[in-house]
């Protein structure tokens, strides 16, 4: 899956402080089908270098660095620059 700068920017623009608009949650909803049906996620998605850097900068800019560090995506330089890969993740559905 490829994520664009515009998609990332939108997640931060719509954030109004409520849990429903949390950018990190929105990011997970972008990359995991039927997020509401997920019971447990083990592991972290991998992001290409450009996407990871852009996300990291955005979370720092919006004073959300620690949630990103604790629950964000890992960087993988072998992926396309804006690609996300879920091969590290085990998703348990409800």
FIMI-753179 format. One record per residue (C-alpha): residue number from 0; chain; x, y, z. Coordinates in steps of 0.001 Angstrom, whole numbers, always signed. Example, Ala and Ser with C-alpha at 12.3 -4.5 7.8 and 13.67 -1.06 7.14 Angstrom:
residues 2
[0,'A',[+12300,-4500,+7800]]
[1,'A',[+13670,-1060,+7140]]
END
This chain:
residues 94
[0,'A',[+0,+0,+0]]
[1,'A',[+1179,+3515,-821]]
[2,'A',[+274,+6483,+1389]]
[3,'A',[+561,+10030,+67]]
[4,'A',[+1630,+13255,+1757]]
[5,'A',[-1919,+14515,+1221]]
[6,'A',[-3371,+11584,+3171]]
[7,'A',[-965,+12194,+6048]]
[8,'A',[-1651,+15942,+6033]]
[9,'A',[-5393,+15298,+6113]]
[10,'A',[-5042,+13143,+9236]]
[11,'A',[-3397,+16031,+11078]]
[12,'A',[-5682,+18745,+9654]]
[13,'A',[-8825,+16993,+10874]]
[14,'A',[-7448,+16319,+14369]]
[15,'A',[-9578,+18168,+16917]]
[16,'A',[-8290,+16424,+20026]]
[17,'A',[-10991,+13767,+20156]]
[18,'A',[-10084,+10078,+20015]]
[19,'A',[-11982,+9688,+16727]]
[20,'A',[-9685,+12167,+14970]]
[21,'A',[-6374,+10990,+16435]]
[22,'A',[-3837,+10992,+13568]]
[23,'A',[-2135,+7782,+14703]]
[24,'A',[-5459,+5952,+14847]]
[25,'A',[-6328,+7392,+11443]]
[26,'A',[-3060,+6076,+10072]]
[27,'A',[-3802,+2577,+11303]]
[28,'A',[-7304,+2800,+9835]]
[29,'A',[-5755,+3700,+6476]]
[30,'A',[-3559,+634,+6330]]
[31,'A',[-5601,-2062,+8089]]
[32,'A',[-8885,-3077,+6510]]
[33,'A',[-11842,-3132,+8883]]
[34,'A',[-9891,-1579,+11750]]
[35,'A',[-12991,-1697,+13960]]
[36,'A',[-12971,-5487,+13617]]
[37,'A',[-9426,-5794,+14990]]
[38,'A',[-9170,-7316,+18449]]
[39,'A',[-5376,-7266,+18743]]
[40,'A',[-2442,-6087,+16666]]
[41,'A',[+982,-7551,+17368]]
[42,'A',[+3998,-5979,+15716]]
[43,'A',[+4308,-2692,+13874]]
[44,'A',[+3706,-1823,+10231]]
[45,'A',[+6822,-961,+8239]]
[46,'A',[+7070,+2310,+6302]]
[47,'A',[+9364,+3324,+3482]]
[48,'A',[+12021,+5932,+4269]]
[49,'A',[+10264,+9015,+2872]]
[50,'A',[+6952,+8133,+4511]]
[51,'A',[+8568,+7320,+7844]]
[52,'A',[+10510,+10587,+7864]]
[53,'A',[+7443,+12611,+6871]]
[54,'A',[+5315,+10952,+9555]]
[55,'A',[+7985,+11431,+12213]]
[56,'A',[+8298,+15126,+11351]]
[57,'A',[+4514,+15546,+11408]]
[58,'A',[+4153,+13903,+14815]]
[59,'A',[+6959,+16078,+16221]]
[60,'A',[+5446,+19227,+14701]]
[61,'A',[+2078,+18437,+16301]]
[62,'A',[+3634,+17607,+19684]]
[63,'A',[+2686,+13927,+19363]]
[64,'A',[+6154,+12420,+19194]]
[65,'A',[+5817,+9985,+22102]]
[66,'A',[+2666,+8258,+20825]]
[67,'A',[+4472,+7902,+17488]]
[68,'A',[+7607,+6435,+19080]]
[69,'A',[+5592,+4009,+21217]]
[70,'A',[+3021,+2870,+18644]]
[71,'A',[+4130,+4162,+15254]]
[72,'A',[+5533,+2452,+12203]]
[73,'A',[+9056,+1126,+11906]]
[74,'A',[+11307,+2338,+9093]]
[75,'A',[+12316,+2,+6285]]
[76,'A',[+14676,+1342,+3648]]
[77,'A',[+13970,-1639,+1369]]
[78,'A',[+10381,-534,+737]]
[79,'A',[+9329,+2011,-1854]]
[80,'A',[+9650,+5492,-306]]
[81,'A',[+5915,+5903,+479]]
[82,'A',[+5004,+2237,+926]]
[83,'A',[+3559,+542,+4008]]
[84,'A',[+3979,-3175,+4643]]
[85,'A',[+2126,-5246,+7237]]
[86,'A',[+4321,-8356,+7065]]
[87,'A',[+5546,-7711,+10649]]
[88,'A',[+1987,-7638,+11976]]
[89,'A',[-250,-10352,+13319]]
[90,'A',[-3852,-9161,+13276]]
[91,'A',[-6379,-10949,+15452]]
[92,'A',[-9988,-10187,+14529]]
[93,'A',[-12935,-9994,+16902]]
END
